[in-house]
Amino acid sequence: MYFTYEEIDRLINEDMPMFDLTAELLEIKDKGKISFYTRKECVVSANKLVEKLAKKLELKTVFKEKDGNFVNAGSKLFEAEGENVLILWKVAQNIYEYALSVSTYVYEMTKKARKYHPNIEILTTRKVIPFTKKIALQAVMDGGGLPHRVTTTETILVFDNYINLYGGWDKFYKNFEKMKEKSVEKKWVVETKDLNQAKKLIEIGVDVLQLDKVDVKTTEKIVKLAHNKGIKVISAGGINVENVEEYAKTGTDSIVTTAPYFAKGADVKVVIESF
């Protein structure tokens, strides 16, 4: 994930648009060493971003744990030295506590799901907290998942709201083959909420069915029908770390979730010492 220096500046300016009043009153001028530790087991994320942030602040990176590694409670995540450690402190701690919560949640979902379905993928939606997309998506990938969609530009995903403006499902069924010919390099993913509509979409030959809030038993039936025709199935809607195993058992190919973006925050300890 590439972060521009404009984005780095914005992160700094959110916390310190002018100066640190406390540091000024204490007349702190010395260089320092700053170290970040996780108080919980976690999957490391955001270290590439924090390293770039440190570089912008003219700090020397001394240690950096690899993003994507699973580490135990008490493990060091990052360490840097220089004059601006107090600026890095609050900005980076905030980034870590969000990113680590997302990456670790995705890791836990993936681990649970793959006990029953070794090839299943955990995908996350576009419903990120505003202005956190790059941090969130990098954390998802560090945790072993993938983005379901980054934007509306790169994938075809048909919802009811499109069909309402298009002219109805019957028109869609009738014209589907022609539309598919216009987009030979793309897969057609179509959302459905019930068995009967799923059967019709299988009949016309969509590439992927996305099941929205479909119960486990019905999902099992749809998966069998779809797989018999070489059609993939994605399960979405209300799936999280608590119920992911039940859906994995159905044989669904992927699970789409928003839950990791709202996982309970990680707990990061920061130690600053005179240098």
Secondary structure in CASP SS format (residue, H / E / C, confidence):
PFRMAT SS
TARGET T0000
AUTHOR 0000-0000-0000
METHOD secondary structure of the structure
MODEL  1
M C 1.00
Y C 1.00
F C 1.00
T C 1.00
Y H 1.00
E H 1.00
E H 1.00
I H 1.00
D H 1.00
R H 1.00
L H 1.00
I H 1.00
N H 1.00
E H 1.00
D H 1.00
M C 1.00
P C 1.00
M C 1.00
F C 1.00
D C 1.00
L H 1.00
T H 1.00
A H 1.00
E H 1.00
L H 1.00
L C 1.00
E C 1.00
I C 1.00
K C 1.00
D C 1.00
K C 1.00
G E 1.00
K E 1.00
I E 1.00
S E 1.00
F E 1.00
Y E 1.00
T E 1.00
R C 1.00
K C 1.00
E C 1.00
C E 1.00
V E 1.00
V C 1.00
S C 1.00
A C 1.00
N H 1.00
K H 1.00
L H 1.00
V H 1.00
E H 1.00
K H 1.00
L H 1.00
A H 1.00
K H 1.00
K H 1.00
L C 1.00
E C 1.00
L C 1.00
K E 1.00
T E 1.00
V E 1.00
F E 1.00
K E 1.00
E C 1.00
K C 1.00
D C 1.00
G C 1.00
N C 1.00
F E 1.00
V E 1.00
N C 1.00
A C 1.00
G C 1.00
S C 1.00
K E 1.00
L E 1.00
F E 1.00
E E 1.00
A E 1.00
E E 1.00
G E 1.00
E C 1.00
N C 1.00
V H 1.00
L H 1.00
I H 1.00
L H 1.00
W H 1.00
K H 1.00
V H 1.00
A H 1.00
Q H 1.00
N H 1.00
I H 1.00
Y H 1.00
E H 1.00
Y H 1.00
A H 1.00
L H 1.00
S H 1.00
V H 1.00
S H 1.00
T H 1.00
Y H 1.00
V H 1.00
Y H 1.00
E H 1.00
M H 1.00
T H 1.00
K H 1.00
K H 1.00
A H 1.00
R C 1.00
K C 1.00
Y C 1.00
H C 1.00
P C 1.00
N C 1.00
I C 1.00
E E 1.00
I E 1.00
L E 1.00
T E 1.00
T C 1.00
R C 1.00
K C 1.00
V C 1.00
I C 1.00
P C 1.00
F C 1.00
T C 1.00
K H 1.00
K H 1.00
I H 1.00
A H 1.00
L H 1.00
Q H 1.00
A H 1.00
V H 1.00
M H 1.00
D H 1.00
G C 1.00
G C 1.00
G C 1.00
L E 1.00
P E 1.00
H C 1.00
R C 1.00
V C 1.00
T C 1.00
T C 1.00
T C 1.00
E C 1.00
T C 1.00
I E 1.00
L E 1.00
V E 1.00
F C 1.00
D H 1.00
N H 1.00
Y H 1.00
I H 1.00
N H 1.00
L H 1.00
Y H 1.00
G C 1.00
G C 1.00
W H 1.00
D H 1.00
K H 1.00
F H 1.00
Y H 1.00
K H 1.00
N H 1.00
F H 1.00
E H 1.00
K H 1.00
M H 1.00
K H 1.00
E H 1.00
K C 1.00
S C 1.00
V C 1.00
E C 1.00
K C 1.00
K C 1.00
W E 1.00
V E 1.00
V E 1.00
E E 1.00
T E 1.00
K C 1.00
D C 1.00
L H 1.00
N H 1.00
Q H 1.00
A H 1.00
K H 1.00
K H 1.00
L H 1.00
I H 1.00
E H 1.00
I H 1.00
G C 1.00
V C 1.00
D C 1.00
V E 1.00
L E 1.00
Q E 1.00
L E 1.00
D E 1.00
K C 1.00
V C 1.00
D C 1.00
V H 1.00
K H 1.00
T H 1.00
T H 1.00
E H 1.00
K H 1.00
I H 1.00
V H 1.00
K H 1.00
L H 1.00
A H 1.00
H H 1.00
N H 1.00
K C 1.00
G C 1.00
I C 1.00
K E 1.00
V E 1.00
I E 1.00
S E 1.00
A E 1.00
G C 1.00
G C 1.00
I C 1.00
N C 1.00
V C 1.00
E C 1.00
N C 1.00
V H 1.00
E H 1.00
E H 1.00
Y H 1.00
A H 1.00
K C 1.00
T C 1.00
G C 1.00
T C 1.00
D C 1.00
S E 1.00
I E 1.00
V E 1.00
T E 1.00
T C 1.00
A H 1.00
P H 1.00
Y H 1.00
F H 1.00
A C 1.00
K C 1.00
G C 1.00
A C 1.00
D C 1.00
V E 1.00
K E 1.00
V E 1.00
V E 1.00
I E 1.00
E E 1.00
S E 1.00
F C 1.00
END
